[in-house]
Amino acid sequence: MKDVVEIVDVTLRDGIQNEKTLLDLDTKKRMLAAIIDAGATRIEVTSFVNPARVPQMADAEALCADLPREGLRHIGLALNHRGFARALAAGLDEVNYAIVLSDTFSQRNQGMTTAEGIALWHRLAAETEGRVGTNVTLAAAFGCPFEGEVPVARMIEALEKVMEAAPDELTLADTIGVATPRDIEDRVGAVRARFPDLPIRLHLHNTRNTGLANAWAGYCAGVRSFDASLGGVGGCPFAPRATGNLPTEDLVYMFERSGIATGYDLDRAIAGAAALETALGHPVPGMLMKAGGFPATAVA
């Protein structure tokens, strides 16, 4: 039997949140259908944030009101108490709560320090009472655009406080794409050593062209869940030069070619990336969609 990894689709959240071309609700629904058609079963569909700051997410409730459900798990991102309450009210399967590991970035992203973000998580976890799946994302876990290096010790110190109200899953986010494979090995290893049973997901950006190498390092370190977006679109509005998620189709190719099942159809993922490129009106970063898979699919 093949080993299996999970690819969590973040196209409609982190993928488009920094795009200047605003996608309307119907376009988002068509993209969601393409994402599902490609094989995604766990999808971060939106974030519950101030639409004045992130206009792409202004229709969060409208999108969540008409989601296909069978065999799927939908995730919403929350950055504060109000966003978390909105996500719960929207009836999603999971809420992803972000805690930024540097105070400067946390203040710019969420208007609170890292310690305040952790304290709020404890309140939110108590209010949730098992009503929804929970994920805590440690953002800027590999480096901060304002403060620079984020020591492993700071990450573990924050995680220990988070785990006083343990989430169902932890995501380590390379928000600005500075990590190398050694960083992945070191930080995943540090989490595993302290909390061996905590499920880990990786949210990797390809800003410095190390994204796929980092995903492979994560796999070798025991991670089996990875975020990706069609065409590799993505970036944080509050982090300078935080470009590019892992392209879904590139990640699918790497794993499948290595004998690791993803549950995705590569050709359909490529088609979805091409449709997104058309909708956004500019080329997207993914490389596999330009070259195609190998061996090439036979054309009748």
Phi and psi in degrees as GROMACS dihedral restraints (atoms count N, CA, C in turn):
[ dihedral_restraints ]
;  ai    aj    ak    al  type     phi  dphi    fc
    3     4     5     6     1   -69.4    20    10
    4     5     6     7     1   148.2    20    10
    6     7     8     9     1   -69.1    20    10
    7     8     9    10     1   159.8    20    10
    9    10    11    12     1  -130.6    20    10
   10    11    12    13     1   137.6    20    10
   12    13    14    15     1  -121.2    20    10
   13    14    15    16     1   157.2    20    10
   15    16    17    18     1  -106.3    20    10
   16    17    18    19     1   130.6    20    10
   18    19    20    21     1  -110.5    20    10
   19    20    21    22     1   114.9    20    10
   21    22    23    24     1   -90.7    20    10
   22    23    24    25     1   121.7    20    10
   24    25    26    27     1   -80.6    20    10
   25    26    27    28     1   128.5    20    10
   27    28    29    30     1  -121.6    20    10
   28    29    30    31     1    19.7    20    10
   30    31    32    33     1   -54.7    20    10
   31    32    33    34     1   -48.2    20    10
   33    34    35    36     1   -79.4    20    10
   34    35    36    37     1    -4.7    20    10
   36    37    38    39     1  -113.9    20    10
   37    38    39    40     1   -88.2    20    10
   39    40    41    42     1   -64.8    20    10
   40    41    42    43     1   -27.5    20    10
   42    43    44    45     1   -61.9    20    10
   43    44    45    46     1   -48.0    20    10
   45    46    47    48     1  -106.1    20    10
   46    47    48    49     1    -3.6    20    10
   48    49    50    51     1   -62.3    20    10
   49    50    51    52     1   -25.0    20    10
   51    52    53    54     1  -104.5    20    10
   52    53    54    55     1     8.1    20    10
   54    55    56    57     1   -78.6    20    10
   55    56    57    58     1   139.6    20    10
   57    58    59    60     1   -74.5    20    10
   58    59    60    61     1   -32.2    20    10
   60    61    62    63     1   -78.2    20    10
   61    62    63    64     1   114.4    20    10
   63    64    65    66     1   -81.6    20    10
   64    65    66    67     1   123.3    20    10
   66    67    68    69     1   -85.4    20    10
   67    68    69    70     1   131.0    20    10
   69    70    71    72     1   -78.2    20    10
   70    71    72    73     1   173.1    20    10
   72    73    74    75     1   -61.4    20    10
   73    74    75    76     1   -42.1    20    10
   75    76    77    78     1   -63.8    20    10
   76    77    78    79     1   -40.0    20    10
   78    79    80    81     1   -64.4    20    10
   79    80    81    82     1   -41.4    20    10
   81    82    83    84     1   -61.8    20    10
   82    83    84    85     1   -39.8    20    10
   84    85    86    87     1   -65.0    20    10
   85    86    87    88     1   -39.5    20    10
   87    88    89    90     1   -65.9    20    10
   88    89    90    91     1   -39.1    20    10
   90    91    92    93     1   -66.9    20    10
   91    92    93    94     1   -38.2    20    10
   93    94    95    96     1   -61.7    20    10
   94    95    96    97     1   -41.3    20    10
   96    97    98    99     1   -62.3    20    10
   97    98    99   100     1   -39.4    20    10
   99   100   101   102     1   -67.4    20    10
  100   101   102   103     1   -38.0    20    10
  102   103   104   105     1   -62.9    20    10
  103   104   105   106     1   -45.0    20    10
  105   106   107   108     1   -66.9    20    10
  106   107   108   109     1   -40.7    20    10
  108   109   110   111     1   -62.0    20    10
  109   110   111   112     1   -32.1    20    10
  111   112   113   114     1   -72.7    20    10
  112   113   114   115     1   -19.2    20    10
  114   115   116   117     1   126.8    20    10
  115   116   117   118     1    -0.7    20    10
  117   118   119   120     1   -67.5    20    10
  118   119   120   121     1   136.8    20    10
  120   121   122   123     1  -121.5    20    10
  121   122   123   124     1   -12.5    20    10
  123   124   125   126     1  -129.2    20    10
  124   125   126   127     1   119.4    20    10
  126   127   128   129     1  -136.1    20    10
  127   128   129   130     1   126.8    20    10
  129   130   131   132     1   -86.8    20    10
  130   131   132   133     1   105.7    20    10
  132   133   134   135     1   -90.0    20    10
  133   134   135   136     1   -22.9    20    10
  135   136   137   138     1  -169.2    20    10
  136   137   138   139     1   175.4    20    10
  138   139   140   141     1  -130.0    20    10
  139   140   141   142     1   146.4    20    10
  141   142   143   144     1  -100.8    20    10
  142   143   144   145     1    81.8    20    10
  144   145   146   147     1  -127.1    20    10
  145   146   147   148     1   172.6    20    10
  147   148   149   150     1   -66.2    20    10
  148   149   150   151     1   116.8    20    10
  150   151   152   153     1   -64.8    20    10
  151   152   153   154     1   -19.2    20    10
  153   154   155   156     1   -69.1    20    10
  154   155   156   157     1   -27.7    20    10
  156   157   158   159     1   -93.0    20    10
  157   158   159   160     1   -33.0    20    10
  159   160   161   162     1  -132.8    20    10
  160   161   162   163     1    82.6    20    10
  162   163   164   165     1   -59.1    20    10
  163   164   165   166     1   -29.4    20    10
  165   166   167   168     1   -59.8    20    10
  166   167   168   169     1   -22.8    20    10
  168   169   170   171     1  -100.0    20    10
  169   170   171   172     1    14.8    20    10
  171   172   173   174     1   -65.6    20    10
  172   173   174   175     1   -23.1    20    10
  174   175   176   177     1  -103.7    20    10
  175   176   177   178     1    29.8    20    10
  177   178   179   180     1   -55.5    20    10
  178   179   180   181     1   -50.2    20    10
  180   181   182   183     1   -65.5    20    10
  181   182   183   184     1   -39.2    20    10
  183   184   185   186     1   -64.0    20    10
  184   185   186   187     1   -40.2    20    10
  186   187   188   189     1   -66.2    20    10
  187   188   189   190     1   -41.7    20    10
  189   190   191   192     1   -71.8    20    10
  190   191   192   193     1   -19.7    20    10
  192   193   194   195     1   -71.9    20    10
  193   194   195   196     1   -15.4    20    10
  195   196   197   198     1  -137.4    20    10
  196   197   198   199     1    48.3    20    10
  198   199   200   201     1   -89.5    20    10
  199   200   201   202     1   139.0    20    10
  201   202   203   204     1   -67.1    20    10
  202   203   204   205     1   141.1    20    10
  204   205   206   207     1  -116.2    20    10
  205   206   207   208     1   -36.9    20    10
  207   208   209   210     1   -60.7    20    10
  208   209   210   211     1   122.6    20    10
  210   211   212   213     1    73.7    20    10
  211   212   213   214     1    12.1    20    10
  213   214   215   216     1  -124.6    20    10
  214   215   216   217     1   152.7    20    10
  216   217   218   219     1  -124.8    20    10
  217   218   219   220     1   125.1    20    10
  219   220   221   222     1  -108.1    20    10
  220   221   222   223     1   138.4    20    10
  222   223   224   225     1  -119.6    20    10
  223   224   225   226     1   142.5    20    10
  225   226   227   228     1  -123.0    20    10
  226   227   228   229     1   141.7    20    10
  228   229   230   231     1   -91.0    20    10
  229   230   231   232     1   138.5    20    10
  231   232   233   234     1  -130.0    20    10
  232   233   234   235     1   143.0    20    10
  234   235   236   237     1  -114.2    20    10
  235   236   237   238     1   -10.5    20    10
  237   238   239   240     1  -154.5    20    10
  238   239   240   241     1  -177.2    20    10
  240   241   242   243     1   -62.9    20    10
  241   242   243   244     1   -43.9    20    10
  243   244   245   246     1   -63.5    20    10
  244   245   246   247     1   -44.4    20    10
  246   247   248   249     1   -61.9    20    10
  247   248   249   250     1   -39.9    20    10
  249   250   251   252     1   -63.3    20    10
  250   251   252   253     1   -42.8    20    10
  252   253   254   255     1   -63.6    20    10
  253   254   255   256     1   -39.8    20    10
  255   256   257   258     1   -63.7    20    10
  256   257   258   259     1   -41.4    20    10
  258   259   260   261     1   -63.3    20    10
  259   260   261   262     1   -41.9    20    10
  261   262   263   264     1   -62.6    20    10
  262   263   264   265     1   -44.0    20    10
  264   265   266   267     1   -65.5    20    10
  265   266   267   268     1   -26.9    20    10
  267   268   269   270     1   -76.2    20    10
  268   269   270   271     1    -9.1    20    10
  270   271   272   273     1    75.4    20    10
  271   272   273   274     1    29.4    20    10
  273   274   275   276     1   -76.0    20    10
  274   275   276   277     1   164.3    20    10
  276   277   278   279     1   -79.6    20    10
  277   278   279   280     1   -30.4    20    10
  279   280   281   282     1  -144.0    20    10
  280   281   282   283     1   150.4    20    10
  282   283   284   285     1  -120.7    20    10
  283   284   285   286     1   131.6    20    10
  285   286   287   288     1  -104.1    20    10
  286   287   288   289     1   116.7    20    10
  288   289   290   291     1  -107.5    20    10
  289   290   291   292     1   129.2    20    10
  291   292   293   294     1   -99.9    20    10
  292   293   294   295     1   134.9    20    10
  294   295   296   297     1  -124.0    20    10
  295   296   297   298     1   120.7    20    10
  297   298   299   300     1   -89.9    20    10
  298   299   300   301     1   134.5    20    10
  300   301   302   303     1   -84.7    20    10
  301   302   303   304     1    -0.7    20    10
  303   304   305   306     1  -121.0    20    10
  304   305   306   307     1   141.5    20    10
  306   307   308   309     1   -66.7    20    10
  307   308   309   310     1   -39.2    20    10
  309   310   311   312     1   -61.3    20    10
  310   311   312   313     1   -49.9    20    10
  312   313   314   315     1   -66.5    20    10
  313   314   315   316     1   -39.2    20    10
  315   316   317   318     1   -61.6    20    10
  316   317   318   319     1   -41.0    20    10
  318   319   320   321     1   -63.4    20    10
  319   320   321   322     1   -40.6    20    10
  321   322   323   324     1   -72.3    20    10
  322   323   324   325     1   -34.1    20    10
  324   325   326   327     1   -82.5    20    10
  325   326   327   328     1   -39.8    20    10
  327   328   329   330     1  -133.5    20    10
  328   329   330   331     1    -1.9    20    10
  330   331   332   333     1    70.9    20    10
  331   332   333   334     1    29.5    20    10
  333   334   335   336     1  -154.1    20    10
  334   335   336   337     1   160.7    20    10
  336   337   338   339     1   -77.7    20    10
  337   338   339   340     1   170.1    20    10
  339   340   341   342     1   -59.5    20    10
  340   341   342   343     1   -44.9    20    10
  342   343   344   345     1   -62.3    20    10
  343   344   345   346     1   -39.5    20    10
  345   346   347   348     1   -66.9    20    10
  346   347   348   349     1   -36.2    20    10
  348   349   350   351     1   -64.2    20    10
  349   350   351   352     1   -38.9    20    10
  351   352   353   354     1   -68.0    20    10
  352   353   354   355     1   -42.7    20    10
  354   355   356   357     1   -60.7    20    10
  355   356   357   358     1   -39.9    20    10
  357   358   359   360     1   -65.9    20    10
  358   359   360   361     1   -38.1    20    10
  360   361   362   363     1   -57.2    20    10
  361   362   363   364     1   -42.8    20    10
  363   364   365   366     1   -59.2    20    10
  364   365   366   367     1   -41.3    20    10
  366   367   368   369     1   -65.6    20    10
  367   368   369   370     1   -43.8    20    10
  369   370   371   372     1   -64.6    20    10
  370   371   372   373     1   -41.9    20    10
  372   373   374   375     1   -61.7    20    10
  373   374   375   376     1   -39.1    20    10
  375   376   377   378     1   -67.3    20    10
  376   377   378   379     1   -37.0    20    10
  378   379   380   381     1   -73.6    20    10
  379   380   381   382     1   -27.9    20    10
  381   382   383   384     1   -68.9    20    10
  382   383   384   385     1   -42.0    20    10
  384   385   386   387     1    50.9    20    10
  385   386   387   388     1    43.9    20    10
  387   388   389   390     1    72.8    20    10
  388   389   390   391     1    11.3    20    10
  390   391   392   393     1   -75.5    20    10
  391   392   393   394     1   -17.8    20    10
  393   394   395   396     1  -152.8    20    10
  394   395   396   397     1   151.3    20    10
  396   397   398   399     1   -67.1    20    10
  397   398   399   400     1   145.6    20    10
  399   400   401   402     1  -126.4    20    10
  400   401   402   403     1   141.5    20    10
  402   403   404   405     1  -131.2    20    10
  403   404   405   406     1   135.7    20    10
  405   406   407   408     1  -107.9    20    10
  406   407   408   409     1   124.9    20    10
  408   409   410   411     1   -99.2    20    10
  409   410   411   412     1   123.2    20    10
  411   412   413   414     1   -88.5    20    10
  412   413   414   415     1   100.2    20    10
  414   415   416   417     1   -82.4    20    10
  415   416   417   418     1   154.5    20    10
  417   418   419   420     1    54.4    20    10
  418   419   420   421     1    38.6    20    10
  420   421   422   423     1   -73.0    20    10
  421   422   423   424     1   -12.3    20    10
  423   424   425   426     1  -119.1    20    10
  424   425   426   427     1    -5.7    20    10
  426   427   428   429     1   163.6    20    10
  427   428   429   430     1   152.0    20    10
  429   430   431   432     1  -116.2    20    10
  430   431   432   433     1   139.6    20    10
  432   433   434   435     1   -70.9    20    10
  433   434   435   436     1   -14.7    20    10
  435   436   437   438     1  -109.9    20    10
  436   437   438   439     1   -37.0    20    10
  438   439   440   441     1  -105.1    20    10
  439   440   441   442     1   -10.3    20    10
  441   442   443   444     1    86.3    20    10
  442   443   444   445     1  -132.4    20    10
  444   445   446   447     1   -62.4    20    10
  445   446   447   448     1   141.3    20    10
  447   448   449   450     1  -114.6    20    10
  448   449   450   451     1   107.1    20    10
  450   451   452   453     1   -62.5    20    10
  451   452   453   454     1   148.2    20    10
  453   454   455   456     1   -56.4    20    10
  454   455   456   457     1   -37.4    20    10
  456   457   458   459     1   -60.9    20    10
  457   458   459   460     1   -37.7    20    10
  459   460   461   462     1   -67.9    20    10
  460   461   462   463     1   -40.7    20    10
  462   463   464   465     1   -59.9    20    10
  463   464   465   466     1   -46.6    20    10
  465   466   467   468     1   -68.6    20    10
  466   467   468   469     1   -38.1    20    10
  468   469   470   471     1   -60.8    20    10
  469   470   471   472     1   -45.0    20    10
  471   472   473   474     1   -64.7    20    10
  472   473   474   475     1   -42.2    20    10
  474   475   476   477     1   -63.9    20    10
  475   476   477   478     1   -39.9    20    10
  477   478   479   480     1   -59.7    20    10
  478   479   480   481     1   -38.0    20    10
  480   481   482   483     1   -71.8    20    10
  481   482   483   484     1   -40.1    20    10
  483   484   485   486     1   -57.5    20    10
  484   485   486   487     1   -43.2    20    10
  486   487   488   489     1   -70.8    20    10
  487   488   489   490     1    -4.0    20    10
  489   490   491   492     1   -65.3    20    10
  490   491   492   493     1   -19.9    20    10
  492   493   494   495     1  -133.8    20    10
  493   494   495   496     1    75.5    20    10
  495   496   497   498     1   -59.4    20    10
  496   497   498   499     1   128.3    20    10
  498   499   500   501     1   -77.4    20    10
  499   500   501   502     1   170.6    20    10
  501   502   503   504     1   -71.5    20    10
  502   503   504   505     1   -25.1    20    10
  504   505   506   507     1  -155.1    20    10
  505   506   507   508     1   150.5    20    10
  507   508   509   510     1  -115.4    20    10
  508   509   510   511     1   135.1    20    10
  510   511   512   513     1  -112.7    20    10
  511   512   513   514     1   129.6    20    10
  513   514   515   516     1   -97.5    20    10
  514   515   516   517     1   119.7    20    10
  516   517   518   519     1  -110.4    20    10
  517   518   519   520     1   123.2    20    10
  519   520   521   522     1   -89.8    20    10
  520   521   522   523     1    74.1    20    10
  522   523   524   525     1   -58.3    20    10
  523   524   525   526     1   -34.7    20    10
  525   526   527   528     1  -112.2    20    10
  526   527   528   529     1    12.5    20    10
  528   529   530   531     1    62.9    20    10
  529   530   531   532     1    50.1    20    10
  531   532   533   534     1  -107.8    20    10
  532   533   534   535     1    -9.6    20    10
  534   535   536   537     1   -70.0    20    10
  535   536   537   538     1   154.0    20    10
  537   538   539   540     1  -119.7    20    10
  538   539   540   541     1   167.4    20    10
  540   541   542   543     1   -53.8    20    10
  541   542   543   544     1   -36.6    20    10
  543   544   545   546     1   -64.0    20    10
  544   545   546   547     1   -39.4    20    10
  546   547   548   549     1   -61.4    20    10
  547   548   549   550     1   -42.0    20    10
  549   550   551   552     1   -61.4    20    10
  550   551   552   553     1   -48.4    20    10
  552   553   554   555     1   -57.6    20    10
  553   554   555   556     1   -46.0    20    10
  555   556   557   558     1   -65.5    20    10
  556   557   558   559     1   -44.7    20    10
  558   559   560   561     1   -80.4    20    10
  559   560   561   562     1   -39.1    20    10
  561   562   563   564     1   -62.5    20    10
  562   563   564   565     1   -41.6    20    10
  564   565   566   567     1   -61.9    20    10
  565   566   567   568     1   -38.8    20    10
  567   568   569   570     1   -65.4    20    10
  568   569   570   571     1   -40.7    20    10
  570   571   572   573     1   -66.4    20    10
  571   572   573   574     1   -45.2    20    10
  573   574   575   576     1   -60.1    20    10
  574   575   576   577     1   -39.8    20    10
  576   577   578   579     1   -65.4    20    10
  577   578   579   580     1   -35.4    20    10
  579   580   581   582     1   -88.2    20    10
  580   581   582   583     1   -38.7    20    10
  582   583   584   585     1  -133.6    20    10
  583   584   585   586     1    77.9    20    10
  585   586   587   588     1   -64.0    20    10
  586   587   588   589     1   -22.5    20    10
  588   589   590   591     1   -99.6    20    10
  589   590   591   592     1     1.6    20    10
  591   592   593   594     1   -79.9    20    10
  592   593   594   595     1   119.7    20    10
  594   595   596   597     1   -63.3    20    10
  595   596   597   598     1   134.4    20    10
  597   598   599   600     1  -116.6    20    10
  598   599   600   601     1   136.3    20    10
  600   601   602   603     1  -120.4    20    10
  601   602   603   604     1   148.8    20    10
  603   604   605   606     1  -112.3    20    10
  604   605   606   607     1   131.9    20    10
  606   607   608   609     1  -114.6    20    10
  607   608   609   610     1   104.1    20    10
  609   610   611   612     1  -114.2    20    10
  610   611   612   613     1   139.2    20    10
  612   613   614   615     1  -109.5    20    10
  613   614   615   616     1   148.6    20    10
  615   616   617   618     1  -101.1    20    10
  616   617   618   619     1    27.0    20    10
  618   619   620   621     1   -53.1    20    10
  619   620   621   622     1   -39.5    20    10
  621   622   623   624     1  -113.5    20    10
  622   623   624   625     1    24.1    20    10
  624   625   626   627     1    65.2    20    10
  625   626   627   628     1    29.9    20    10
  627   628   629   630     1  -114.5    20    10
  628   629   630   631     1     6.5    20    10
  630   631   632   633     1   -59.6    20    10
  631   632   633   634     1   -50.5    20    10
  633   634   635   636     1   -67.3    20    10
  634   635   636   637     1   -39.1    20    10
  636   637   638   639     1   -61.5    20    10
  637   638   639   640     1   -38.3    20    10
  639   640   641   642     1   -68.7    20    10
  640   641   642   643     1   -36.7    20    10
  642   643   644   645     1   -63.2    20    10
  643   644   645   646     1   -42.5    20    10
  645   646   647   648     1   -65.2    20    10
  646   647   648   649     1   -40.1    20    10
  648   649   650   651     1   -61.8    20    10
  649   650   651   652     1   -38.6    20    10
  651   652   653   654     1   -63.5    20    10
  652   653   654   655     1   -43.2    20    10
  654   655   656   657     1   -59.5    20    10
  655   656   657   658     1   -45.8    20    10
  657   658   659   660     1   -64.9    20    10
  658   659   660   661     1   -25.4    20    10
  660   661   662   663     1   -86.5    20    10
  661   662   663   664     1    -0.8    20    10
  663   664   665   666     1   105.6    20    10
  664   665   666   667     1    -0.2    20    10
  666   667   668   669     1   -75.1    20    10
  667   668   669   670     1   139.2    20    10
  669   670   671   672     1  -128.2    20    10
  670   671   672   673     1    14.6    20    10
  672   673   674   675     1  -138.3    20    10
  673   674   675   676     1   129.8    20    10
  675   676   677   678     1  -139.0    20    10
  676   677   678   679     1   139.2    20    10
  678   679   680   681     1   -84.1    20    10
  679   680   681   682     1   148.8    20    10
  681   682   683   684     1  -160.6    20    10
  682   683   684   685     1   160.1    20    10
  684   685   686   687     1  -132.6    20    10
  685   686   687   688     1   149.9    20    10
  687   688   689   690     1   -57.4    20    10
  688   689   690   691     1   132.1    20    10
  690   691   692   693     1    71.7    20    10
  691   692   693   694     1    -1.2    20    10
  693   694   695   696     1    74.3    20    10
  694   695   696   697     1    20.6    20    10
  696   697   698   699     1   -71.8    20    10
  697   698   699   700     1   155.9    20    10
  699   700   701   702     1   145.4    20    10
  700   701   702   703     1   165.3    20    10
  702   703   704   705     1   159.9    20    10
  703   704   705   706     1   155.1    20    10
  705   706   707   708     1   -95.2    20    10
  706   707   708   709     1   129.1    20    10
  708   709   710   711     1   -63.6    20    10
  709   710   711   712     1   -19.3    20    10
  711   712   713   714     1  -109.6    20    10
  712   713   714   715     1     9.6    20    10
  714   715   716   717     1  -126.2    20    10
  715   716   717   718     1   114.6    20    10
  717   718   719   720     1   -57.0    20    10
  718   719   720   721     1   134.1    20    10
  720   721   722   723     1    60.2    20    10
  721   722   723   724     1    27.6    20    10
  723   724   725   726     1   -87.9    20    10
  724   725   726   727     1    73.8    20    10
  726   727   728   729     1   -94.5    20    10
  727   728   729   730     1   153.2    20    10
  729   730   731   732     1    66.4    20    10
  730   731   732   733     1   106.7    20    10
  732   733   734   735     1   -73.1    20    10
  733   734   735   736     1   172.1    20    10
  735   736   737   738     1   -63.7    20    10
  736   737   738   739     1   131.1    20    10
  738   739   740   741     1   -69.8    20    10
  739   740   741   742     1   129.0    20    10
  741   742   743   744     1   -52.9    20    10
  742   743   744   745     1   -48.9    20    10
  744   745   746   747     1   -67.7    20    10
  745   746   747   748     1   -35.1    20    10
  747   748   749   750     1   -65.5    20    10
  748   749   750   751     1   -41.9    20    10
  750   751   752   753     1   -67.0    20    10
  751   752   753   754     1   -41.6    20    10
  753   754   755   756     1   -58.8    20    10
  754   755   756   757     1   -47.1    20    10
  756   757   758   759     1   -60.0    20    10
  757   758   759   760     1   -47.0    20    10
  759   760   761   762     1   -60.3    20    10
  760   761   762   763     1   -46.7    20    10
  762   763   764   765     1   -70.9    20    10
  763   764   765   766     1   -47.8    20    10
  765   766   767   768     1   -63.4    20    10
  766   767   768   769     1   -40.9    20    10
  768   769   770   771     1   -64.5    20    10
  769   770   771   772     1   -23.0    20    10
  771   772   773   774     1   -92.7    20    10
  772   773   774   775     1     6.3    20    10
  774   775   776   777     1    83.0    20    10
  775   776   777   778     1    21.8    20    10
  777   778   779   780     1  -115.1    20    10
  778   779   780   781     1   120.2    20    10
  780   781   782   783     1   -75.0    20    10
  781   782   783   784     1   141.0    20    10
  783   784   785   786     1  -117.6    20    10
  784   785   786   787     1   -18.9    20    10
  786   787   788   789     1    81.4    20    10
  787   788   789   790     1     2.7    20    10
  789   790   791   792     1   -99.8    20    10
  790   791   792   793     1   153.8    20    10
  792   793   794   795     1  -100.3    20    10
  793   794   795   796     1   116.0    20    10
  795   796   797   798     1   -61.0    20    10
  796   797   798   799     1   -45.1    20    10
  798   799   800   801     1   -62.2    20    10
  799   800   801   802     1   -38.1    20    10
  801   802   803   804     1   -71.5    20    10
  802   803   804   805     1   -33.6    20    10
  804   805   806   807     1   -65.2    20    10
  805   806   807   808     1   -41.0    20    10
  807   808   809   810     1   -62.1    20    10
  808   809   810   811     1   -43.5    20    10
  810   811   812   813     1   -62.1    20    10
  811   812   813   814     1   -40.1    20    10
  813   814   815   816     1   -64.2    20    10
  814   815   816   817     1   -41.4    20    10
  816   817   818   819     1   -63.0    20    10
  817   818   819   820     1   -39.8    20    10
  819   820   821   822     1   -65.3    20    10
  820   821   822   823     1   -39.4    20    10
  822   823   824   825     1   -65.5    20    10
  823   824   825   826     1   -38.8    20    10
  825   826   827   828     1   -66.2    20    10
  826   827   828   829     1   -41.1    20    10
  828   829   830   831     1   -57.4    20    10
  829   830   831   832     1   -43.2    20    10
  831   832   833   834     1   -64.0    20    10
  832   833   834   835     1   -43.8    20    10
  834   835   836   837     1   -63.9    20    10
  835   836   837   838     1   -37.2    20    10
  837   838   839   840     1   -81.7    20    10
  838   839   840   841     1   -22.4    20    10
  840   841   842   843     1    78.6    20    10
  841   842   843   844     1    21.6    20    10
  843   844   845   846     1  -155.4    20    10
  844   845   846   847     1   158.0    20    10
  846   847   848   849     1   -61.5    20    10
  847   848   849   850     1   144.8    20    10
  849   850   851   852     1  -106.6    20    10
  850   851   852   853     1   161.0    20    10
  852   853   854   855     1   -73.3    20    10
  853   854   855   856     1   -20.4    20    10
  855   856   857   858     1   -52.3    20    10
  856   857   858   859     1   142.3    20    10
  858   859   860   861     1   -99.8    20    10
  859   860   861   862     1   -37.0    20    10
  861   862   863   864     1   -62.0    20    10
  862   863   864   865     1   -36.0    20    10
  864   865   866   867     1   -64.3    20    10
  865   866   867   868     1   -22.6    20    10
  867   868   869   870     1   -86.2    20    10
  868   869   870   871     1   -35.8    20    10
  870   871   872   873     1   -92.3    20    10
  871   872   873   874     1   -28.9    20    10
  873   874   875   876     1    83.5    20    10
  874   875   876   877     1   166.9    20    10
  876   877   878   879     1   -75.1    20    10
  877   878   879   880     1   178.1    20    10
  879   880   881   882     1  -143.4    20    10
  880   881   882   883     1   134.7    20    10
  882   883   884   885     1   -61.6    20    10
  883   884   885   886     1   152.5    20    10
  885   886   887   888     1   -62.7    20    10
  886   887   888   889     1   144.3    20    10
  888   889   890   891     1   -66.8    20    10
  889   890   891   892     1   130.7    20    10
  891   892   893   894     1   -63.8    20    10
  892   893   894   895     1   137.2    20    10
  894   895   896   897     1  -106.8    20    10
  895   896   897   898     1   125.4    20    10
